[in-house]
Amino acid sequence: MVACSGGADSLALLAATVFEARSQPWSVVGITVDHGLQDASAEHAAALTQQMREIGVGDALSVGVEVTPSGRGPEAAAREARYAALSGLAERLGAPVVLLGHTLDDQAETVLLGLARGSGGRSLAGMPPGFRRGGVRFARPLLGLTRAQTEQACRAEAISWWVDPHNADPRFTRVRARHRVLPVLEAELGPGVAPALARTAEALQEDLSALDEISEQVQQEAVSAHGGLSTTRLREEPVAISSRVLRRAAVTAGCPSSELFRVHVSALVELVSGPSSRGAGKAVQLPGHVTAYLDGDELRFRRTGPRGGVEPVGG
């Protein structure tokens, strides 16, 4: 499956995938997601579906989603709805991989925004070249190419592309970073800022991958027979490892990963650190109505009820 918005990036990816499929036992399916956030979005989706068929896909589909911000902001809510729809459709079709058309420029913007938020290494590492959502594998094969290159590829193939008006709307932080901040950096620091930011992300991805592997092993060793996490075991590790274990445990317990910030993870680290961590009554409130609390030498999680009551949710 190739996720296609109608922009130059995703259309270039779709055309390249169709070309490669000529010598491979692949059936390429083009997918566009209609978020329903703009006037005539249904008409755009229908026209794009026809365009994808003309490019040569085995099938082209449009799927509509409902975007519910729920305090996350429209961009995050649309992204979550889009990935949920793509995952569900890939599972139904039996597609082994979903290709996404993010480019080097998208990566640079992501790193810059992460730097501005002070979100730590995970945000500075930007978008990974691949990831899994449930049983579906996603891949970003264009992270080494620029937006200008995908536009030139479309021109070479006589493919017209759609320019999303949201990509020029200064209400969105990413748009301001793209059209205002990055050009100033290029003018004042010299050309090559975007590639440098992308290289930073690539280097950090390698570091994070190694740390994640270590933290997964530590988590397995820290889980008790009752499902809690041994604070004694976690205190044996540097914060770079224990914080990853705690973050993963919190997400498993029901915390939305997009709302779990460094301040929350730091509070969990403090909760399990030091000799005073033993004992009952100490707790940390987390996003998603989840409470982390100590039970002797174990860290556990429970769901915070609507009236302050709690329900166990496992370790």
C-alpha positions as CSV (number, residue, x, y, z in Angstrom):
1,M,0.0,0.0,0.0
2,V,1.1,3.5,-0.8
3,A,-0.5,6.3,1.2
4,C,-1.2,9.2,-1.2
5,S,-2.3,12.7,-0.4
6,G,-2.1,14.0,-3.9
7,G,1.0,16.1,-3.2
8,A,4.3,15.7,-5.2
9,D,6.0,13.6,-2.5
10,S,3.4,10.9,-2.3
11,L,2.7,10.8,-6.0
12,A,6.4,10.5,-6.8
13,L,6.5,7.6,-4.4
14,L,3.4,6.0,-5.9
15,A,4.8,6.2,-9.4
16,A,8.2,4.8,-8.3
17,T,6.5,1.9,-6.5
18,V,4.4,1.1,-9.6
19,F,7.6,1.2,-11.7
20,E,9.5,-1.2,-9.4
21,A,6.5,-3.5,-9.2
22,R,6.8,-4.3,-12.9
23,S,9.6,-6.6,-12.2
24,Q,8.4,-7.8,-8.8
25,P,5.5,-10.0,-7.7
26,W,3.7,-7.0,-6.1
27,S,0.2,-5.7,-6.4
28,V,0.4,-2.0,-5.6
29,V,-2.6,-0.4,-3.9
30,G,-2.9,3.4,-3.7
31,I,-4.8,4.8,-0.6
32,T,-6.0,8.3,0.1
33,V,-7.5,9.3,3.4
34,D,-10.2,11.9,3.4
35,H,-10.1,13.7,6.7
36,G,-13.1,15.8,5.8
37,L,-11.4,19.0,7.1
38,Q,-11.6,21.0,3.9
39,D,-14.4,22.0,1.5
40,A,-14.7,19.6,-1.5
41,S,-12.4,17.0,0.2
42,A,-14.6,14.2,-1.1
43,E,-14.3,15.5,-4.7
44,H,-10.5,15.8,-4.3
45,A,-10.3,12.2,-3.0
46,A,-12.4,10.9,-5.9
47,A,-10.1,12.8,-8.5
48,L,-7.0,11.5,-6.8
49,T,-8.3,7.9,-6.8
50,Q,-8.8,8.2,-10.6
51,Q,-5.3,9.7,-11.0
52,M,-3.7,6.8,-9.0
53,R,-5.4,4.4,-11.4
54,E,-4.0,6.3,-14.4
55,I,-0.5,6.0,-12.9
56,G,-1.0,2.2,-12.9
57,V,-1.8,0.9,-9.4
58,G,-3.5,-2.4,-9.1
59,D,-6.3,-0.7,-7.1
60,A,-7.0,2.7,-5.7
61,L,-9.1,3.4,-2.7
62,S,-10.4,6.3,-0.7
63,V,-11.2,6.0,3.0
64,G,-13.0,8.6,5.1
65,V,-12.1,9.3,8.7
66,E,-13.5,11.4,11.5
67,V,-11.0,13.7,13.2
68,T,-11.7,14.3,16.9
69,P,-9.1,16.7,18.4
70,S,-9.8,15.7,22.1
71,G,-7.2,18.3,23.3
72,R,-4.4,17.0,21.1
73,G,-4.7,19.6,18.4
74,P,-6.0,19.1,14.9
75,E,-2.6,18.0,13.4
76,A,-2.0,15.3,15.9
77,A,-5.7,14.2,15.8
78,A,-5.6,14.0,12.0
79,R,-2.4,12.0,12.0
80,E,-3.8,9.5,14.6
81,A,-7.0,9.0,12.6
82,R,-5.0,8.6,9.4
83,Y,-2.6,5.9,10.8
84,A,-5.6,4.1,12.3
85,A,-7.3,4.0,9.0
86,L,-4.2,2.9,7.1
87,S,-3.4,0.2,9.6
88,G,-7.0,-1.2,9.5
89,L,-7.1,-1.2,5.8
90,A,-3.7,-2.8,5.4
91,E,-4.7,-5.6,7.8
92,R,-7.9,-6.2,5.8
93,L,-6.1,-6.3,2.5
94,G,-3.2,-8.3,3.8
95,A,-0.7,-5.7,2.7
96,P,2.8,-6.4,4.3
97,V,3.9,-2.8,4.2
98,V,2.5,0.7,4.0
99,L,4.7,3.3,2.3
100,L,4.7,6.9,3.4
101,G,6.0,9.8,1.3
102,H,7.9,11.8,4.0
103,T,11.0,13.5,2.6
104,L,14.2,15.0,4.0
105,D,12.5,18.4,4.3
106,D,9.7,16.8,6.4
107,Q,12.4,15.3,8.6
108,A,14.3,18.6,9.0
109,E,11.1,20.3,10.1
110,T,10.3,17.6,12.6
111,V,13.8,17.8,14.2
112,L,13.5,21.6,14.3
113,L,10.1,21.4,16.0
114,G,11.4,18.8,18.5
115,L,14.4,21.1,19.3
116,A,12.0,24.0,19.9
117,R,9.9,22.0,22.3
118,G,12.9,20.7,24.2
119,S,11.5,17.2,23.9
120,G,14.8,15.3,24.2
121,G,16.5,12.8,22.0
122,R,13.4,11.0,20.8
123,S,12.0,14.1,19.2
124,L,15.4,15.2,17.8
125,A,15.6,11.8,16.2
126,G,12.7,12.8,14.0
127,M,10.7,10.2,12.1
128,P,12.1,6.7,11.9
129,P,12.6,5.2,8.5
130,G,10.2,2.4,9.5
131,F,8.0,1.4,12.4
132,R,5.2,-1.0,13.3
133,R,1.7,-0.2,14.3
134,G,0.1,-3.5,15.5
135,G,0.8,-6.1,12.9
136,V,1.4,-3.5,10.1
137,R,4.8,-2.3,9.0
138,F,5.2,1.3,7.8
139,A,8.2,2.5,5.8
140,R,9.4,6.0,4.7
141,P,11.7,5.3,1.7
142,L,12.0,9.0,0.6
143,L,13.7,10.4,3.7
144,G,16.9,10.8,1.8
145,L,15.3,12.9,-1.0
146,T,14.2,16.6,-0.9
147,R,10.8,18.0,-1.7
148,A,12.3,19.7,-4.8
149,Q,13.5,16.3,-6.0
150,T,10.0,14.7,-5.7
151,E,8.6,17.7,-7.6
152,Q,11.1,17.3,-10.4
153,A,10.3,13.6,-10.5
154,C,6.7,14.4,-11.0
155,R,7.5,16.9,-13.8
156,A,9.7,14.3,-15.5
157,E,6.7,11.9,-15.5
158,A,4.2,14.5,-16.4
159,I,2.3,14.0,-13.1
160,S,0.4,17.0,-11.9
161,W,0.1,17.4,-8.1
162,W,-2.2,19.1,-5.6
163,V,-1.0,21.8,-3.3
164,D,-2.7,21.4,0.1
165,P,-3.9,24.9,1.2
166,H,-3.1,23.9,4.8
167,N,0.6,23.7,3.8
168,A,0.5,27.5,3.4
169,D,-1.6,28.3,6.5
170,P,0.5,30.1,9.1
171,R,-1.8,29.0,11.9
172,F,0.1,25.7,11.8
173,T,3.4,25.5,13.6
174,R,5.0,23.3,10.9
175,V,4.0,25.7,8.2
176,R,5.7,28.6,10.0
177,A,8.8,26.4,10.5
178,R,8.8,25.6,6.8
179,H,8.2,29.0,5.3
180,R,9.6,31.4,7.9
181,V,12.1,29.7,10.2
182,L,14.1,27.4,7.9
183,P,14.6,30.1,5.3
184,V,16.1,32.4,7.9
185,L,18.4,29.7,9.2
186,E,19.5,29.0,5.6
187,A,20.1,32.7,5.0
188,E,22.0,33.4,8.2
189,L,23.9,30.1,8.7
190,G,24.4,29.1,5.1
191,P,22.9,26.5,2.9
192,G,22.6,22.9,4.0
193,V,20.6,23.4,7.3
194,A,17.9,21.0,6.3
195,P,20.2,18.2,5.4
196,A,22.2,18.8,8.6
197,L,19.1,18.4,10.7
198,A,18.2,15.2,8.8
199,R,21.6,13.8,9.4
200,T,21.3,14.6,13.1
201,A,18.0,12.6,13.1
202,E,19.7,9.6,11.4
203,A,22.6,9.6,13.9
204,L,20.2,9.8,16.9
205,Q,18.0,7.0,15.4
206,E,21.0,4.6,15.7
207,D,21.7,5.6,19.3
208,L,18.0,5.3,20.3
209,S,17.7,1.9,18.6
210,A,20.6,0.6,20.8
211,L,19.1,2.2,24.0
212,D,15.7,0.8,23.2
213,E,17.1,-2.7,22.8
214,I,18.9,-2.5,26.2
215,S,15.8,-1.1,27.9
216,E,13.6,-3.9,26.5
217,Q,15.9,-6.4,28.1
218,V,16.0,-4.5,31.4
219,Q,12.2,-4.3,31.4
220,Q,11.9,-8.1,31.0
221,E,14.2,-8.5,34.0
222,A,12.4,-6.0,36.1
223,V,8.9,-7.4,35.7
224,S,7.8,-9.4,38.8
225,A,5.7,-12.4,38.9
226,H,2.8,-10.2,39.9
227,G,3.2,-7.8,36.9
228,G,4.8,-4.9,38.7
229,L,8.2,-3.4,38.0
230,S,11.0,-3.9,40.5
231,T,12.3,-0.5,41.6
232,T,15.5,-2.2,42.9
233,R,16.2,-3.5,39.4
234,L,15.5,-0.1,37.9
235,R,17.8,1.7,40.3
236,E,20.7,-0.4,39.0
237,E,20.4,1.3,35.6
238,P,21.3,4.8,34.4
239,V,18.4,7.1,33.9
240,A,18.8,6.8,30.1
241,I,17.7,3.2,30.5
242,S,15.2,3.3,33.4
243,S,13.4,6.3,31.9
244,R,12.7,4.3,28.7
245,V,11.5,1.3,30.7
246,L,9.1,3.6,32.7
247,R,7.9,5.4,29.6
248,R,7.1,2.1,27.8
249,A,5.4,0.7,30.9
250,A,3.2,3.9,31.2
251,V,2.1,3.7,27.6
252,T,1.3,0.0,28.1
253,A,-0.8,0.9,31.1
254,G,-2.9,3.3,28.9
255,C,-1.1,6.6,28.8
256,P,-1.4,8.2,25.3
257,S,2.2,8.4,24.0
258,S,1.6,11.7,22.3
259,E,0.6,13.2,25.7
260,L,3.4,11.6,27.8
261,F,6.0,14.3,28.1
262,R,9.4,14.4,29.8
263,V,8.0,16.0,32.9
264,H,5.8,12.9,33.4
265,V,8.7,10.4,32.8
266,S,10.9,12.5,35.1
267,A,8.3,12.2,37.9
268,L,8.3,8.4,37.4
269,V,12.1,8.3,37.6
270,E,12.0,10.3,40.9
271,L,9.2,8.0,42.2
272,V,11.4,4.9,41.9
273,S,14.7,6.4,42.7
274,G,16.6,6.4,46.0
275,P,16.0,4.4,49.2
276,S,12.9,6.4,50.0
277,S,11.1,4.9,47.0
278,R,9.9,2.0,49.1
279,G,6.5,2.2,50.7
280,A,2.8,2.8,50.0
281,G,1.0,6.1,49.4
282,K,3.4,7.6,46.8
283,A,1.9,8.1,43.4
284,V,2.2,10.1,40.1
285,Q,-0.8,11.2,38.1
286,L,-0.3,10.5,34.4
287,P,-2.2,11.4,31.2
288,G,-5.0,9.1,30.1
289,H,-6.4,8.8,33.7
290,V,-3.5,6.6,34.8
291,T,-1.9,6.6,38.2
292,A,1.6,5.2,38.9
293,Y,2.1,4.1,42.5
294,L,4.5,2.2,44.7
295,D,3.5,-1.1,46.3
296,G,6.5,-2.0,48.4
297,D,9.4,-2.4,46.1
298,E,7.3,-2.5,43.0
299,L,5.9,0.1,40.7
300,R,2.3,-0.5,39.6
301,F,-0.3,1.3,37.5
302,R,-4.0,1.8,38.1
303,R,-6.7,3.6,36.2
304,T,-7.9,6.7,37.9
305,G,-11.7,6.6,38.2
306,P,-14.0,9.6,37.4
307,R,-14.4,10.4,41.1
308,G,-10.9,9.8,42.1
309,G,-11.4,6.1,42.6
310,V,-8.9,3.7,41.1
311,E,-8.9,0.4,39.2
312,P,-5.8,-1.8,38.8
313,V,-4.5,-2.0,35.2
314,G,-1.5,-4.2,35.7
315,G,2.2,-3.6,35.9
